[in-house]
Amino acid sequence: MANPKQRHTRHRRDRARKQYDVSLVNTTECPKCQAPILTHRVCPKCGTYKGKEMVSTAPKLKKEKK
């Protein structure tokens, strides 16, 4: 199996590893429930977006069998 002839420099090594960096996700607080949410998304806890309820978060009732 082939081996490298020369060693890579620290700069070259770190520059290659830079591709694997993880960036933080930009979150904001929901104005209604103050839960952290992604921007321009419906709040998963209260279901509001721009002050309006978009998704009902009430618990669903199970259907009874006949």
Secondary structure by P-SEA (a helix, b strand, c coil): cccccccccaaaaaaaacccbbbbcbbbbcccccccccccccccccccccccccccccbbbbbbcc
